[in-house]
Amino acid sequence: SDMAATVLFRSSLLRVAQVPAASTRSMAYIAARKRRSLPINTVVNIVPQQEAWVIERFGKFHDILQPGLRFLLPIVDQIKYAHSLKELVVEIPSQSAITQDNVTLHLDGVLYLKITDPYKASYGVEDPEYAVAQLAQTTMRSEIGKLTLDTVFKERASLNVHIVEAIKQAADPWGMTCLRCEIRDIMLPDKVVEDMQLQVSAERKKRAAILESEGSRESNINVAEGKKMSTILASEARRQEQANTAQGEAEALFTVADATARSIERIASAINQPGGRDAVALKVAQQYVEAFGNLAKQSNTVLLPANAGDPASMVASAMTILERLRAQSGGTAPATLPPHTS
């Protein structure tokens, strides 16, 4: 018998050890709720502010006492429930949930509740706060199962709203309402955390590579644009230079032509003066002698006219040509020049 008792004691310890931490916390919460002492009927009773006492007479619901001075019959009336109408904070124990992409999460949260109907809170459910906490756990698992791991963190606010709406609908028959729900901690397995860190690192490297390639592309575009503008500006500069050179050469030709025309006009005017023909003949003779003296200086081949030794005939020929040109420009027949004597 002692051995059987020892085996039973060890098996009970093993079962207690296998209870999850969340269940242990819930059991402790229930025990704390049961340890709350109810007010004693002292005939003359004072109900505190933000409290509601449920009174039973002969074991049947009789009345709900509001804050203030209240009178009850001794023995007959019994204070069965005492509810606080303040906002209650209920902790959602840590639990595991599986996302849509089969990732196990561990999360907990906090509920903010308030009793709206003391009668329903007393007779609708055994422990309304514990019932709402359990409902929040199941709703949280259900909502997490609809989301993927990436959207759990993004849709955290909407997840809280969905949990609150689900609890409001279910807790209305219990005389309670859920004001808000906050998911406190979301814990991931170590392997998932490592994979997420690798993913974040890969995304950063990807963005860095994209930015680097975009920077290189912009740099190449800028260099190409610079070369293009440089080529255009160089071509425009060469065109302007050629235009300026052509304009300069044209102006130089006009200047030379103008100077030549003026010199010709002056020579013609000088020829028409008295003694002009003798001056022209003298100038032609001088140039003839200079040209004849330079014949053999630049080349070994020399072509000589038949009358190279007669400068007078050469001068006379030149003067004859000059008189013909004057006659053609004046519109009259050329006059016969007298023979020129040296």
PyMOL commands that set and color helices and strands:
alter all, ss='L'
color gray80, all
select helices_A, chain A and resi 2-17+21-34+118-123+128-145+149-154+156-174+190-272+276-293+311-330
alter helices_A, ss='H'
color red, helices_A
select strands_A, chain A and resi 44-47+51-57+60-65+68-71+77-84+88-98+104-115+176-187
alter strands_A, ss='S'
color yellow, strands_A
deselect
rebuild
show_as cartoon
